[in-house]
């Protein structure tokens, strides 16, 4: 019975290179792949189908994570839950999970000897145009996690619905609800979606809210000072924050001002991040179901790789309202 090693010896190359060529690796050149497949045919090699034997397959998946200038932004999700979710999503294959951070110098294939990559997951960041062009040229499947990008396979949170759930909850608690939206510059699409959700939810409930007047954007968490929060809390009785990091800082500053929470002012966050558990009083939030998001993205990627299925452009996953003591 002819083996991969036999083919490698006949061509004077490594068994790993032969394996990549036989599995239609995007890293091996077309010329070498053709030579390997022709030699395999001449030697009578019979390749096992990954689909028939997919339970034995081991896929190499690269997880690309964001690199933030502000260290606190790394606190908005549980990295362990992300990794566990990805692994659980690959139900028919084992995976080698390789991690890398996104940067202007990021290259999907830094060198040919870096191993065969079967797929990419871009989590909480969008691939650059040059990266997308390279992935498409080589033909490697990928999925984007927690972003919506037209024409690309994405799995993201229901941000607008989450904000709508918060507004509904606050409206039940306060008949005279007058909400403000508090965010940070640089949150990008996530911040925009949550603000749009705020506008829509307030309109649905007949609440006065003008995104140009009632939304406050800060440069960073250090800019959310006591005096800045005082000026907002004097005009509004509910501060709906774009995420739990902002919410936790706002709760601290409101408490420092001696304003009772939630009797005088309610404060909410979003994401159910690990940082939320440190807020006092405990922050009301909406969960970002990171495990479900990750497993859904991984399953979609597995289907692309094994079944050659065309992925959906966007799949939305809803989180749950988590009522704390701050509302």
Residue pairs with C-beta under 8 A, 6 or more apart in sequence:
1 46
2 40
2 43
2 44
2 45
2 46
3 45
4 15
4 18
4 19
4 22
4 45
5 15
6 43
6 45
7 18
7 36
7 39
7 40
7 43
7 45
8 14
8 15
8 17
8 18
10 39
10 43
11 18
11 35
11 36
11 39
13 32
13 36
17 28
17 32
17 36
18 36
18 40
19 116
20 27
20 28
20 116
21 28
21 32
21 33
21 36
21 37
22 36
22 37
22 40
22 45
22 47
23 50
23 116
24 33
25 33
25 116
26 109
26 117
26 138
26 139
26 140
27 109
27 112
27 116
27 117
27 138
28 36
40 47
50 57
50 306
51 306
51 307
54 92
54 93
54 306
55 92
55 93
57 92
57 93
57 94
57 306
58 93
58 94
58 95
58 96
59 90
59 93
59 94
59 95
59 96
59 118
59 119
59 302
59 305
60 95
60 96
60 98
60 115
60 116
60 117
60 118
61 86
61 90
61 95
61 96
61 97
61 98
61 117
61 118
61 119
61 120
61 121
61 298
61 301
62 98
62 99
62 100
62 108
62 117
62 119
62 120
62 121
63 83
63 86
63 97
63 98
63 99
63 100
63 120
63 121
63 123
64 99
64 100
64 101
64 102
64 106
64 120
64 121
64 122
64 123
64 125
64 127
65 99
65 100
65 101
65 102
65 123
65 124
65 125
66 73
66 101
66 102
66 123
66 124
66 125
67 101
67 102
67 103
68 74
70 220
70 221
72 221
72 245
72 275
73 245
75 245
75 273
75 274
75 275
76 243
76 244
76 245
76 271
76 273
76 275
76 288
77 124
77 271
77 273
77 274
77 288
77 290
78 273
78 274
78 290
81 290
81 291
81 294
82 123
82 290
82 291
82 294
83 97
83 294
84 291
84 294
85 290
85 291
85 292
85 293
85 294
85 295
85 298
86 95
86 97
86 121
86 294
86 295
86 297
86 298
87 95
87 97
87 298
88 291
88 294
88 295
88 298
89 294
89 295
89 296
89 297
89 298
89 299
89 301
89 302
90 298
90 299
90 302
91 299
91 302
92 302
92 306
93 302
93 305
93 306
98 115
98 117
100 106
102 122
102 125
102 127
104 128
106 128
106 131
107 131
107 134
108 117
108 120
108 131
108 134
108 135
108 138
108 140
109 117
109 134
109 138
117 140
118 140
118 141
118 305
119 140
119 141
119 142
119 143
119 301
119 304
119 305
120 127
120 135
120 140
120 141
120 142
120 143
121 142
121 143
121 144
121 145
121 297
121 298
121 301
122 142
122 143
122 144
122 145
122 147
123 145
123 146
123 294
124 145
124 146
124 147
125 147
126 144
126 147
126 149
127 135
127 142
127 144
132 152
135 142
141 301
141 304
141 305
141 311
142 153
142 301
143 153
143 154
143 155
143 297
143 298
143 300
143 301
143 304
143 311
144 152
144 153
144 154
144 155
145 154
145 155
145 156
145 293
145 294
145 297
146 155
146 156
146 157
146 190
146 288
146 293
147 154
147 156
147 189
148 154
148 156
148 189
148 193
148 314
150 313
151 313
152 313
153 300
153 301
153 304
153 311
153 312
153 313
154 313
154 314
154 315
155 293
155 296
155 297
155 300
155 314
155 315
155 317
156 293
156 314
156 315
156 316
156 317
157 288
157 289
157 293
157 316
157 317
157 318
157 319
158 316
158 317
158 318
158 319
159 190
159 193
159 194
159 197
159 270
160 193
160 194
160 196
160 197
160 200
160 201
161 197
161 318
162 194
162 197
162 270
162 286
162 318
162 319
162 321
163 194
163 197
163 198
163 201
163 240
163 270
163 286
164 197
164 200
164 201
164 204
165 286
165 321
166 201
166 240
166 268
166 270
166 284
166 286
166 321
167 177
167 179
167 198
167 201
167 202
167 204
167 205
167 207
167 240
168 201
168 205
169 284
169 321
169 323
169 327
170 177
170 179
170 238
170 240
170 266
170 268
170 327
171 177
171 205
171 207
173 262
173 266
173 327
174 237
174 238
174 266
176 237
177 205
177 207
177 237
177 238
178 207
178 208
178 235
178 236
178 237
178 238
179 198
179 202
179 207
179 209
179 214
179 236
179 237
179 238
179 239
179 240
180 214
180 215
180 216
180 232
180 235
180 236
180 238
180 239
180 240
181 194
181 195
181 198
181 209
181 211
181 214
181 215
181 216
181 240
181 241
181 242
182 215
182 216
182 218
182 224
182 232
182 239
182 240
182 241
182 242
182 246
182 250
183 191
183 194
183 195
183 215
183 216
183 217
183 218
183 241
183 242
183 246
184 191
184 217
184 218
184 219
184 220
184 221
184 242
184 246
185 217
185 218
185 219
185 220
187 242
187 243
190 242
190 243
191 242
194 242
194 270
195 211
195 215
195 242
198 209
198 211
198 215
198 240
199 209
199 211
201 207
202 208
202 209
203 209
208 214
214 236
216 228
216 232
218 224
218 228
218 246
221 245
221 246
221 249
224 246
224 249
224 250
224 253
225 253
226 253
226 256
226 257
228 253
229 239
229 250
229 253
229 254
229 257
230 253
230 257
232 239
233 239
233 254
233 257
233 259
233 264
233 265
236 265
237 264
237 265
237 266
238 265
238 266
238 267
238 268
238 327
239 250
239 254
239 265
239 266
239 267
239 268
240 268
241 247
241 250
241 267
241 268
241 269
241 270
242 270
243 269
243 270
243 271
243 273
244 269
244 270
244 271
244 272
244 273
244 275
244 276
244 279
244 283
244 285
245 269
245 273
245 275
246 269
247 267
247 268
247 269
247 270
247 276
247 279
247 283
247 285
247 326
248 269
248 275
248 276
248 278
248 279
248 283
250 267
251 261
251 267
251 279
251 280
251 281
251 283
251 326
252 279
254 261
254 265
254 267
255 261
255 280
259 265
261 267
261 281
261 325
261 326
262 281
262 325
262 326
262 327
266 284
266 326
266 327
267 283
267 284
267 326
267 327
268 283
268 284
268 285
268 326
268 327
269 276
269 279
269 283
269 284
269 285
270 285
270 286
270 288
271 285
271 286
271 287
271 288
272 285
272 286
272 287
272 288
272 319
272 322
273 285
273 288
276 282
276 283
276 285
276 324
279 324
279 326
281 324
281 325
281 326
282 324
282 325
282 326
283 324
283 326
284 321
284 322
284 323
284 324
284 325
284 326
284 327
285 322
285 324
286 319
286 320
286 321
286 322
287 319
287 320
287 322
288 319
289 317
289 318
289 319
289 320
292 317
293 317
296 315
296 317
300 311
300 312
300 315
301 311
303 309
303 311
304 310
304 311
